[in-house]
């Protein structure tokens, strides 16, 4: 079937003899069309789909649109452009915002920015037609395949921004705003500022880590562990049936001291202060940028109402509503999903227990000797895979909950979705870390009377060098995998998909159609394209601040990742993806509250890590209560001398339920294990309760001090610079002065 015959079917399907090209074209304006709609050739041969296409295009024409049709061997392209009158109404309604922006004089001709044109056209395309259909409904019915705005004038961004060699150069935020709109520009402005502020945090974390190297061989605790050849540790599970010398853990003890040392507390307090300063200065940066863009007084609700009125003058305002019943149901469903996320952490526990049993019976000697290390590493890999699966599930659940809540506007829907999705993602990412930091090894009982899973498998215990090693390894693997693999897939996936689609299609000789084809072959974008980038950064920010006391290198890894992420996102948006629909914004929205929440959670989590996971409190208590310096400092003796012997409880091997199964049990009468228990009845000793009281007191003190520092920093650094406040005040003063009639002499 030839092209003319296909067009004839399209117009005759509705019983009219008007040729499609005469219904409207873009010939009146030499500029490119605002949007391109794409349909499959098969739709022209289907009378029902052809009628729906014609009806939709006719509805656009009545609203003030022109369009033209071009075809290739597989697709039909509809280029549409809105008339000037559509944007004149927008200027009349919204180009005089309350705020410091100068008033726009409507008398003279004003060029409507491309971002504004695309935003308004996209809103009208997504709205219901006279027949009650939306473009999304037509896509479901396969009347159209997709729609997209065209990339136009992006060469400057390609040169200055979307190149790997521009990695260390400042981002052209104003140019990004002119091309992608304020929301994308604010994302990159925030990401750039976050990356810049990571430098001092990364340096501080690196100093804390390297300071451990300076004491690598000088630590009294490491010395005692390395020299403890006559101390035997009790078998740590069903996979280990032999006693291990404490001196065998010498290397791990030294490595643990790299991140579990006296500087950990200072670094945790520093990061609490850093998170506050970062957010407060970002608020100041945002205020300057928004004032520069004349959006300080812009109102999102007013914008959405104006777009509704432009699309339909008879639009009726949707008022705010609240249903306690609906909110209760959503709360119950959300709590159920959170419990499910926490339950996934228990799946990881089961895996680690079963993996320990499997590795202990492995034919590989290395696995049999390093069961704990193998379980920790593979457990982190399993956790990463679980996160990828749960991300898909969480997004669907959050969308369903938002639809049930019936938000009033798109921006309100986006805000509610952000809160729900982030909450679910937070528990999916951090539930296993909470288990490792605060539960692992603490509910296992003691040798001879171990807690068992289903009465069969003994629960996993911490590494012989302490639970901080488990937490460090888990954080390192998750951050390394998530950032390295995510960045690779984020770039390679779209690049390979674009190359594949480009190779399949044949280029047209028509320059305009060839440009439409090139844009069509780019990777599609959707509502979540920018949202996913924000979510990725929020989770990374959580890893950078929460549990940073156990992994001081987190800011450094985040810094390296962000340097790549900025250029990767730039290349992806400019070169590999269709053009994002520009959106106006004067802040990063709900994400700011997410960042503030993470900052508070970071204070609590790091305080608990130092109090309950780290050896910091036991070392300090021993130093001043039980050690050789309890009566005063003794220059010739290290105050931590004897700490290892004090911190290990004694277990008599005769009390094992099956002592004959233990290798070497005939020569060993007692073994040691990490806990504070009496050697006779194995109940908790006095030291345990003293330590618990001091741990709780430290936690309360640390959190109050850190939160007070955050509050003082937030008060000390104003959210809005005085220059911005003065500029706004001056503009208000000018407007009021203009309204006062000039006095005349009588």
C-alpha positions in Angstrom: 0.0 0.0 0.0 1.4 3.4 -1.0 1.6 6.5 1.2 -1.2 8.3 -0.6 -3.6 5.4 -0.1 -2.7 5.1 3.6 -3.5 8.8 4.1 -6.7 8.4 2.2 -7.8 5.6 4.6 -7.0 7.9 7.6 -9.3 10.7 6.4 -12.1 8.6 4.9 -12.4 6.6 8.0 -14.5 9.4 9.5 -16.5 10.0 6.3 -14.8 13.2 5.4 -13.0 14.1 2.1 -10.6 16.7 3.6 -6.9 15.8 2.9 -5.0 15.5 6.1 -2.2 17.9 5.1 -4.8 20.7 4.6 -6.1 20.4 8.1 -3.1 22.3 9.4 0.6 22.4 8.9 3.7 23.9 10.4 4.4 25.8 7.2 3.3 29.1 8.8 6.3 29.0 11.1 9.8 27.9 9.8 10.8 26.7 13.3 10.7 23.0 14.2 7.6 21.5 15.6 7.0 21.4 19.4 6.2 17.7 19.6 6.3 14.6 17.4 3.7 11.9 17.7 4.5 8.4 16.3 2.2 5.7 15.2 2.7 2.4 13.4 1.7 2.0 9.8 -0.7 -0.7 10.8 -2.9 1.9 12.4 -3.7 3.5 9.0 -5.1 0.2 7.8 -7.4 -0.2 10.9 -10.5 2.0 10.4 -11.2 2.3 14.2 -7.6 3.4 15.0 -7.6 5.7 12.0 -10.8 7.4 13.2 -9.3 7.8 16.7 -6.1 9.4 15.3 -8.1 11.7 13.2 -10.4 12.7 16.1 -7.4 13.4 18.3 -5.7 15.5 15.7 -8.9 17.4 15.0 -9.3 18.1 18.7 -5.7 19.6 18.8 -6.5 21.7 15.7 -9.5 23.2 17.5 -7.3 24.1 20.5 -4.9 26.1 18.2 -2.4 23.5 16.9 -0.9 23.0 13.4 0.5 19.6 12.3 2.0 17.8 9.4 2.6 14.2 8.6 5.7 12.3 7.4 6.3 8.6 6.9 9.1 6.2 6.6 9.0 2.4 5.9 7.7 1.5 9.4 6.3 4.5 11.2 4.0 7.5 10.7 5.2 10.8 12.3 2.9 13.7 13.2 4.8 16.9 13.8 2.6 19.4 15.8 3.2 23.0 16.8 1.0 25.3 18.9 -0.2 28.7 17.6 0.9 31.9 19.2 -2.5 32.5 20.8 -2.0 29.5 23.2 1.1 31.1 24.7 -0.4 34.6 24.8 -3.0 33.3 27.2 -0.2 31.7 29.3 1.7 35.1 29.4 -1.4 36.9 30.4 -2.1 34.5 33.3 1.4 33.8 34.7 4.1 36.2 33.4 3.7 38.6 36.3 4.5 36.5 39.4 4.4 37.9 42.9 8.1 38.4 43.8 11.2 40.3 42.7 10.8 39.4 39.0 10.3 42.5 36.8 6.9 42.9 35.3 6.6 41.7 31.7 5.1 44.3 29.3 2.7 42.4 27.1 2.5 45.2 24.5 5.7 44.2 22.7 6.4 40.9 21.1 8.0 38.3 23.4 9.6 35.1 22.2 8.2 32.2 24.2 11.1 30.0 25.5 11.3 26.5 24.0 11.0 25.0 27.5 7.7 26.8 28.1 6.3 25.8 24.7 7.2 22.1 25.3 5.8 22.2 28.9 2.4 23.7 27.8 2.1 21.4 24.7 2.9 18.3 26.8 0.2 19.3 29.3 -2.4 19.7 26.6 -1.4 16.4 25.0 -1.8 14.6 28.3 -5.2 16.1 29.0 -8.5 14.5 28.1 -10.0 15.2 24.6 -13.6 16.0 23.9 -14.1 12.2 23.4 -12.8 11.6 27.0 -9.6 10.0 25.9 -6.1 10.9 26.9 -2.9 10.3 24.9 -2.0 7.5 27.4 -5.3 5.8 26.6 -4.6 6.0 22.9 -1.2 4.5 23.4 -2.8 1.6 25.3 -5.2 1.1 22.3 -2.1 1.2 20.0 -3.5 4.2 18.2 -0.2 6.0 18.8 3.1 4.5 19.9 4.8 7.4 21.6 5.3 11.2 21.7 8.4 13.3 22.4 9.7 16.8 22.1 12.6 17.3 19.7 16.3 17.9 20.7 17.1 21.2 19.2 20.1 23.5 19.8 21.9 21.0 22.1 25.3 21.3 20.5 26.5 23.9 23.0 25.6 21.6 25.9 27.4 18.8 24.2 30.6 20.8 24.0 30.5 22.4 27.4 28.9 19.8 29.5 28.1 16.4 28.1 31.7 15.2 27.7 33.9 13.1 29.9 36.8 15.6 29.6 34.6 18.3 31.2 34.5 16.2 34.4 36.3 18.8 36.6 34.7 21.9 35.1 31.8 23.9 36.5 28.4 23.0 35.2 26.6 25.5 33.0 23.5 25.5 35.1 21.8 28.5 33.3 22.3 26.7 29.9 20.9 23.5 31.4 17.9 25.5 32.6 17.3 27.0 29.2 17.3 23.6 27.6 15.8 21.2 30.1 13.9 23.5 32.5 14.3 24.5 36.1 13.7 21.1 37.7 16.6 19.4 35.8 18.8 22.4 36.4 18.1 22.4 40.1 18.9 18.7 40.2 22.4 19.3 38.7 22.9 22.4 40.8 22.2 20.4 43.9 24.3 17.4 42.7 27.2 19.7 41.9 27.0 21.3 45.3 26.7 17.9 47.1 29.8 16.7 45.2 31.7 19.9 46.1 30.8 19.5 49.8 31.9 15.8 49.8 35.5 17.0 49.4 36.0 18.0 53.1 34.0 14.9 54.3 36.1 12.6 52.1 39.4 14.2 53.4 38.3 13.8 57.0 37.2 10.2 56.5 40.5 9.4 54.7 42.5 11.0 57.6 40.6 8.9 60.1 41.3 5.8 58.1 44.9 6.5 57.5 45.5 7.5 61.1 44.9 3.8 61.8 47.8 3.0 59.6 50.1 5.1 61.7 49.1 2.9 64.7 49.0 -0.3 62.7 51.6 -2.0 64.7 51.5 0.2 67.8 48.0 -0.6 69.0 48.2 -2.4 72.4 45.1 -4.4 71.6 46.5 -5.6 68.3 49.8 -6.5 70.0 47.9 -8.6 72.6 45.9 -10.4 70.0 49.0 -11.2 67.8 50.9 -12.5 70.9 48.0 -14.6 72.3 49.2 -17.9 71.1 48.0 -19.7 74.2 44.4 -18.4 74.1 42.0 -20.6 72.1 38.7 -19.3 70.8 35.6 -21.5 71.1 34.3 -23.1 67.9 31.9 -20.4 66.4 29.3 -22.6 64.8 28.4 -25.9 63.3 30.7 -25.3 60.4 33.7 -24.9 62.8 34.5 -27.9 64.9 38.0 -26.9 66.0 39.5 -24.4 68.4 41.3 -21.4 66.8 44.2 -19.6 68.3 43.4 -15.9 69.0 46.7 -15.0 67.4 45.4 -16.3 64.0 43.1 -13.2 63.8 46.1 -10.8 64.1 45.7 -9.4 60.6 42.0 -8.8 61.0 42.6 -7.1 64.4 45.0 -4.6 62.8 42.6 -4.0 59.9 39.7 -3.3 62.3 41.8 -0.7 64.1 41.8 1.3 60.8 38.2 2.3 61.2 37.4 1.5 64.8 39.7 3.8 66.6 39.6 6.9 68.9 38.9 9.2 65.9 35.6 7.5 65.0 33.6 9.5 67.5 35.0 12.8 66.3 34.3 11.8 62.7 30.7 10.9 63.5 30.2 14.3 65.2 31.9 16.0 62.2 29.6 14.2 59.7 26.5 15.3 61.7 27.8 18.9 61.5 28.7 18.5 57.8 25.2 17.2 56.9 23.7 20.3 58.5 26.1 22.8 56.9 25.7 21.1 53.6 21.9 21.5 53.6 21.9 25.1 55.0 24.4 26.4 52.5 22.5 24.6 49.7 19.3 26.5 50.8 21.3 29.7 50.3 22.6 28.6 46.9 19.1 27.7 45.9 17.7 31.1 46.9 20.4 32.9 44.8 19.7 30.7 41.8 15.9 31.0 42.0 16.2 34.8 42.4 18.5 34.9 39.4 15.8 33.0 37.4 13.0 35.3 38.5 11.2 32.5 40.2 11.4 33.5 43.8 7.7 34.2 44.1 6.5 31.5 41.6 3.7 29.3 42.7 3.3 25.8 41.5 -0.4 25.5 42.2 -1.1 28.7 40.3 0.9 27.3 37.4 -1.1 24.1 37.2 -4.4 25.9 37.4 -3.3 28.2 34.6 -2.4 25.2 32.4 -5.8 23.6 33.1 -7.5 26.9 32.1 -5.4 27.1 28.9 -6.4 23.6 28.0 -10.1 24.0 29.0 -11.6 27.4 29.8 -14.5 25.6 31.6 -12.1 23.8 34.0 -13.5 23.6 37.5 -11.1 23.9 40.4 -10.3 20.7 42.4 -10.3 21.5 46.1 -8.1 20.0 48.7 -9.7 16.9 50.4 -8.7 14.5 53.1 -10.1 11.2 54.1 -9.2 9.6 57.4 -10.4 6.2 56.2 -8.2 6.3 53.1 -5.2 7.6 55.2 -5.7 4.7 57.7 -5.8 2.1 55.0 -2.7 3.6 53.3 -0.9 3.6 56.7 -1.7 0.0 57.4 -0.6 -1.1 53.9 2.6 0.9 54.2 3.4 -0.7 57.6 2.7 -4.1 56.0 5.2 -3.3 53.3 7.8 -2.1 55.8 7.4 -5.3 57.8 8.0 -7.2 54.5 11.2 -5.2 53.9 12.4 -6.0 57.4 11.4 -9.7 56.7 13.8 -9.6 53.8 16.5 -9.0 56.3 15.5 -12.2 57.9 15.8 -14.0 54.6 19.4 -12.8 54.5 19.9 -14.2 58.0 18.6 -17.6 56.8 20.9 -17.4 53.8 23.9 -16.7 55.9 23.2 -19.5 58.3 22.6 -22.0 55.5 25.6 -20.7 53.5 27.8 -21.2 56.6 26.7 -24.9 56.7 27.3 -25.3 53.0 30.7 -23.7 52.9 31.9 -25.7 55.9 31.3 -28.9 53.9 32.9 -27.5 50.7 35.6 -29.4 48.9 37.6 -26.2 48.6 40.1 -25.8 51.5 39.9 -22.0 51.3 36.2 -21.9 51.8 36.4 -24.4 54.7 39.0 -22.2 56.5 37.4 -18.8 55.7 33.7 -19.7 56.2 32.9 -16.4 57.9 34.5 -14.2 55.3 32.9 -16.1 52.5 29.5 -15.8 54.2 29.9 -12.1 54.7 30.9 -11.4 51.1 28.3 -13.6 49.4 25.7 -12.3 51.9 26.4 -8.8 50.6 26.1 -9.9 47.0 22.7 -11.6 47.8 21.6 -8.4 49.6 22.5 -6.4 46.4 20.4 -8.7 44.2 17.5 -8.5 46.7 17.7 -4.7 46.6 17.4 -4.7 42.8 14.3 -6.9 42.9 12.6 -5.0 45.8 13.2 -1.7 43.9 10.8 -2.9 41.2 8.2 -4.1 43.7 8.5 -0.9 45.8 7.9 1.4 42.9 4.7 -0.5 41.9 3.4 -0.5 45.4 4.1 3.2 45.9 2.3 4.0 42.7 -0.8 1.9 43.7 -0.9 3.6 47.1 -0.7 7.1 45.4 -3.5 6.2 43.1 -5.6 5.0 46.0 -4.9 8.3 47.8 -6.2 10.3 44.8 -3.9 13.3 44.9 -5.3 16.6 43.6 -2.5 17.6 41.2 0.5 16.0 39.5 2.9 17.9 41.9 1.0 16.6 44.9 1.0 13.1 43.5 4.8 13.3 42.9 5.4 14.5 46.5 3.3 11.7 48.0 4.9 9.1 45.8 8.4 10.4 46.8 7.7 9.9 50.5 6.2 6.4 50.1 8.8 5.1 47.6 11.8 6.5 49.6 10.4 5.0 52.9 10.1 1.5 51.3 13.6 1.9 49.6 15.1 3.0 52.9 14.1 -0.2 54.7 15.0 -2.3 51.7 18.6 -0.9 51.6 19.3 -0.5 55.3 17.4 -3.3 57.1 20.2 -5.8 56.7 22.7 -3.2 57.9 20.6 -2.6 61.0 20.6 -6.4 61.6 24.4 -6.6 61.2 25.1 -3.6 63.3 22.8 -4.2 66.2 21.5 -7.8 66.2 24.1 -10.1 64.7 25.9 -12.1 67.4 23.9 -10.7 70.2 21.1 -13.3 70.4 23.2 -16.4 69.9 23.4 -17.5 73.5 26.8 -18.9 74.4 29.0 -21.9 73.7 27.3 -25.1 74.8 23.8 -23.5 74.7 23.4 -21.8 71.3 20.2 -20.4 69.8 19.3 -22.4 66.7 17.2 -21.6 63.6 14.3 -24.1 63.5 16.2 -26.1 66.1 18.7 -27.2 63.5 21.2 -24.5 62.5 23.2 -22.3 64.8 22.8 -18.6 64.2 25.7 -16.8 62.6 28.1 -14.9 64.9 30.2 -11.8 64.3 33.7 -12.0 62.9 36.4 -13.0 65.4 37.8 -9.4 65.2 34.3 -7.9 66.1 31.0 -7.0 64.4 32.5 -3.8 63.1 34.4 -5.9 60.5 31.1 -7.4 59.3 29.5 -4.0 59.0 32.6 -2.5 57.2 32.6 -5.3 54.7 28.9 -5.1 54.1 29.0 -1.4 53.5 32.1 -1.6 51.3 30.6 -4.3 49.0 27.1 -2.7 48.8 28.5 0.8 48.1 31.1 -0.5 45.6 28.7 -2.7 43.8 25.8 -0.3 43.8 27.8 2.6 42.5 30.1 0.8 40.1 27.6 -1.6 38.6 24.8 1.0 38.6 27.0 3.6 36.7 28.1 0.9 34.2 24.5 -0.2 33.5 23.2 3.3 33.6 25.5 4.2 30.6 26.0 0.9 28.8 22.3 0.0 28.8 21.0 3.2 27.0 24.1 3.3 24.7 23.6 -0.3 23.5 19.9 0.2 23.1 20.4 3.4 21.1 23.0 1.8 18.8 20.7 -1.2 18.2 17.7 0.9 17.3 19.8 3.2 15.1 21.2 0.2 13.1 17.7 -1.3 12.5 16.2 1.9 11.0 16.9 3.4 7.5 17.6 7.1 7.4 15.3 9.3 5.3 16.6 11.7 2.7 14.3 14.4 4.1 16.4 16.3 6.6 13.3 17.0 8.9 12.1 13.4 8.8 15.7 12.3 9.4 15.8 14.4 12.6 12.5 13.0 13.8 13.9 9.5 13.2 17.0 10.3 15.1 15.0 11.5 18.1 12.7 8.5 17.9 15.7 6.1 18.0 16.9 7.7 21.3 16.0 6.0 24.6 12.5 6.9 25.8 12.0 8.9 29.0 9.1 9.1 31.4 7.9 10.7 34.6 10.4 8.7 36.6 13.5 9.6 34.6 14.6 12.5 36.8 12.9 10.9 39.8 15.2 7.9 39.6 18.3 10.0 39.5 17.2 11.8 42.7 16.4 8.5 44.4 19.8 7.1 43.5 21.5 10.1 45.1 19.3 10.0 48.2 20.2 6.4 48.8 23.8 7.2 48.3 23.5 10.1 50.7 22.1 7.7 53.2 25.1 5.3 52.8 27.4 8.3 53.1 26.0 9.6 56.4 24.2 6.6 58.1 26.7 4.1 59.5 29.6 6.3 58.3 31.2 5.6 61.7 31.8 2.0 60.5 32.9 3.0 57.0 34.7 6.3 57.0 35.7 5.8 53.3 32.0 6.2 52.3 32.3 10.0 51.5 35.4 9.3 49.4 33.6 6.6 47.3 30.6 8.9 47.0 32.9 11.7 45.7 34.4 9.6 43.0 31.0 8.2 42.0 29.4 11.6 41.8 32.2 13.0 39.5 31.3 10.2 37.1 27.5 10.5 37.8 27.3 14.1 36.8 28.9 13.6 33.3 27.1 10.3 32.9 23.7 11.9 33.5 24.7 14.8 31.2 25.7 12.4 28.3 22.7 10.3 28.8 20.2 13.2 28.8 21.8 15.1 25.8 23.1 12.3 23.6 21.3 9.0 24.5 17.8 9.9 25.6 14.9 11.8 24.2 14.5 15.3 25.5 13.0 15.5 29.0 9.8 17.5 29.3 10.9 20.7 31.0 9.3 21.5 34.3 9.3 24.7 36.4 10.5 24.5 40.0 12.0 26.8 42.6 13.4 24.0 44.9 14.1 20.3 44.9 10.7 19.7 46.6 10.1 16.9 49.0 13.7 15.7 48.5 14.9 18.4 50.9 12.8 17.0 53.7 14.2 13.5 52.8 17.7 14.9 53.2 16.9 16.4 56.6 15.3 13.2 57.8 18.4 11.2 56.7 20.6 13.7 58.7 18.6 13.0 61.9 18.7 9.3 61.3 22.4 9.4 60.7 23.0 11.0 64.2 20.9 8.2 65.8 22.5 5.4 63.8 26.1 6.5 64.2 25.6 7.0 68.0 24.3 3.5 68.2 27.1 2.1 66.1 29.7 3.7 68.4 27.8 2.7 71.6 26.9 -0.9 70.7 28.9 -2.1 67.7 32.3 -0.4 68.2 34.8 -1.4 70.9 35.1 2.3 71.8 33.0 2.2 75.0 34.4 -1.1 76.3 38.0 0.3 75.8 37.2 3.5 77.6 35.5 1.8 80.5 38.4 -0.7 80.9 40.9 2.1 80.7 39.4 4.1 83.6 37.6 1.4 85.7 39.4 -2.0 85.3 42.7 -1.3 83.7 46.2 -0.5 85.1 45.5 3.2 84.9 42.3 3.2 87.0 44.3 4.7 89.9 46.0 7.2 87.6 48.2 7.3 84.6 51.3 5.2 84.6 53.9 6.3 82.0 55.6 2.9 81.8 52.4 0.9 81.2 49.8 1.2 78.4 46.4 1.8 79.9 44.8 -0.9 77.7 47.2 -3.6 78.9 45.2 -6.7 79.7 42.1 -5.5 77.8 41.8 -8.6 75.6 41.9 -11.0 78.5 39.3 -8.9 80.3 36.9 -8.7 77.3 36.9 -12.5 76.6 34.7 -14.7 78.7 35.8 -18.2 79.7 34.0 -21.4 78.7 34.9 -24.9 80.1 35.1 -27.4 77.3 33.6 -30.1 79.5 30.3 -28.3 79.3 30.0 -28.8 75.5 27.0 -31.0 74.7 29.1 -33.1 72.3 32.7 -32.6 73.3 34.0 -35.6 71.4 33.2 -33.8 68.1 35.6 -31.0 68.9 39.0 -31.4 67.4 41.8 -31.1 70.0 39.3 -31.1 72.9 41.5 -33.6 74.8 44.3 -31.0 75.3 42.1 -27.9 75.9 40.2 -27.5 79.1 38.8 -24.0 78.5 38.2 -21.7 75.5 37.3 -18.0 75.2 34.5 -16.1 73.4 33.5 -12.5 72.9 31.0 -11.6 75.7 30.8 -10.6 79.3 29.6 -13.7 81.2 30.5 -15.5 84.5 32.7 -18.5 84.0 30.6 -20.7 86.4 26.9 -20.3 85.3 27.5 -18.4 82.1 25.1 -15.6 83.1 25.8 -12.0 82.3 28.5 -10.6 84.5 28.6 -7.3 86.4 30.8 -5.8 83.6 28.0 -6.5 81.1 25.5 -4.4 83.0 28.0 -1.7 83.7 28.8 -1.5 80.1 25.2 -1.5 79.0 24.4 1.4 81.3 27.4 3.4 80.0 26.5 2.6 76.4 23.0 3.9 76.9 24.2 7.0 78.7 26.8 7.6 75.9 24.1 7.2 73.2 21.8 9.8 74.9 24.7 12.2 75.4 26.1 11.7 71.8 22.7 12.2 70.2 21.9 15.3 72.2 25.3 16.9 71.6 25.2 16.1 67.9 21.6 17.3 67.5 22.4 20.5 69.4 25.3 21.1 67.1 23.0 20.6 64.1 20.5 23.1 65.5 23.1 25.7 66.3 24.6 25.3 62.8 21.1 25.6 61.2 20.5 28.8 63.3 24.0 30.2 62.6 23.7 29.8 58.8 20.5 31.6 57.5 18.5 29.7 54.8 18.3 32.8 52.6 21.2 35.3 52.1 20.6 38.9 53.2 21.3 40.0 49.7 18.4 37.9 48.4 16.1 39.2 51.1 17.1 42.8 50.4 16.5 42.3 46.6 13.0 41.0 47.3 12.3 43.8 49.7 13.5 46.4 47.2 11.3 45.0 44.4 8.3 45.1 46.7 9.1 48.7 47.7 9.3 49.7 44.0 6.0 48.1 43.2 4.3 49.9 46.1 5.9 53.2 45.1 4.6 52.9 41.6 1.1 52.5 42.8 1.2 55.8 44.8 -0.1 58.6 42.6 2.4 61.4 42.1 1.5 64.6 44.0 1.1 67.8 42.0 1.6 71.4 43.1 -1.6 73.4 43.6 
